[in-house]
């Protein structure tokens, strides 16, 4: 596993209470509310939750130490002044009981410690564990250096999911120093310095080998750069009652995120009955390609056919169709000609009277004429589900006034609309910078989905799938090799095929992202860093086989762990 990947796993013998359909990824407020209700309403003592959390962290550290040389199997718990630090102290106590040489460093003055931390420190001291408070800035550096000479691995308990402000002062200096060392590190709940809602770095952050999250993953674990900082993510059951989850998520006004995997999409891939025919699986119209860039249209067509659509027709200029035809016998052609957008829009609209879905945009020129054609077609054929990508998105963003509000007319469509921007296209659609998009991918995708009434697929590492209701899925599948020209065209073909087959827009968006990423991961295993977009298409049938196999092999108890690897 590379340091930029994320593996989610069960901590071992604990049984998580996820169900097949419920794999939430919580934000800061949701997790804080869940904790508070467990303590205040159910009456679970904070110390009980802390004990289970610290035990899970200690187990993760013990597993990490087993990979070290015997002389290096020592640990240093570096703690903040709050409950996160108290969890790290509990972890140190367990390590001490397992005969691991361990010390505790608390960054801050003892008088500022929360009562829970003070109580745990007092226990550790009575057990003979060395505890030092770094309350003097001048002395902090030498004391930290001395401790790092004596101890190898680090328990990072400085800050948890509650951190929302940039690090500063002594604590930032400590984080920078620990990050620079590259020592084996286990982070408590989230690497210190990572924003739990966005995954952004708050001035500086720890890079962990293992992160132990409590009860649920957080958004900061699955969005970059936090995902790269987390290492292997262990989700530990600390005993929060399942009955509390539904009310907490219900109070979030639909702002719920879930982890995308095969179980979230399997309904999109039912077993085919023996008496089907090509018409059963729909007919996709692909409006894509230009004479000097015909490859995008070819990739969309191939991907759609490999994803199970019954029929696919390329609607493009004659030169593009003639260029593509020899490369894909199964793809039909419909020449689009005529002067002005009205004639072209009319031809596409007429063609959609006998087609099931539309995929529009790859390689189209982002001109005002393209924008008018796209709008006319989407309005005239409002009942036809459509994937809007690439040149179509760029053209619409160029003519829409006031960012996404200029696209509110999409809400009036009866058919599902799927928008598939990459960060640059999203930035143009929203009227903001790419950096602003990447800083808060989940909220930006939600905003566009809400404004346009569309399903939004914000492509890139940790692809976000957002519905107008605010429901979000985050995909952990995929790999850096998929950052290659044409990969997005393949996704458009997959999504178009699902819509043409009659899959609902929300399910099609999730299923298409999963299938595309799964095929990309299979292709990466075969081709390594030399992956190209057509390689992904070649593995779409295998990915379809996998989802069918997983569906058949699902356990009977309805429960599911998190030990199925990167993004699965």
Secondary structure as UniProt FT lines:
FT   TURN            3..4
FT   STRAND          7..10
FT   TURN            20..21
FT   STRAND          24..26
FT   HELIX           28..37
FT   HELIX           38..42
FT   HELIX           46..65
FT   TURN            66..67
FT   HELIX           70..72
FT   STRAND          74..79
FT   HELIX           83..97
FT   TURN            98..99
FT   STRAND          101..107
FT   HELIX           110..112
FT   HELIX           115..126
FT   TURN            127..128
FT   STRAND          130..134
FT   HELIX           137..150
FT   STRAND          153..157
FT   TURN            161..162
FT   HELIX           169..181
FT   STRAND          185..188
FT   TURN            192..193
FT   TURN            196..198
FT   STRAND          210..214
FT   STRAND          217..218
FT   HELIX           219..222
FT   TURN            224..225
FT   HELIX           226..230
FT   STRAND          232..236
FT   HELIX           243..250
FT   TURN            251..254
FT   STRAND          257..260
FT   HELIX           262..264
FT   HELIX           266..268
FT   TURN            274..275
FT   HELIX           278..281
FT   STRAND          283..287
FT   TURN            291..292
FT   HELIX           295..306
FT   TURN            307..308
FT   STRAND          311..316
FT   HELIX           318..325
FT   TURN            326..327
FT   TURN            329..330
FT   STRAND          332..335
FT   HELIX           341..351
FT   HELIX           352..354
FT   STRAND          357..360
FT   TURN            362..363
FT   HELIX           368..380
FT   TURN            381..383
FT   STRAND          385..388
FT   HELIX           390..399
FT   TURN            401..402
FT   HELIX           403..412
FT   STRAND          417..419
FT   HELIX           423..430
FT   HELIX           434..439
FT   HELIX           441..452
FT   STRAND          455..458
FT   STRAND          464..466
FT   TURN            468..469
FT   STRAND          472..475
FT   HELIX           480..482
FT   TURN            485..486
FT   HELIX           487..500
FT   TURN            501..502
FT   HELIX           505..527
FT   HELIX           528..530
FT   HELIX           533..538
FT   HELIX           540..552
FT   TURN            556..557
FT   TURN            566..567
//
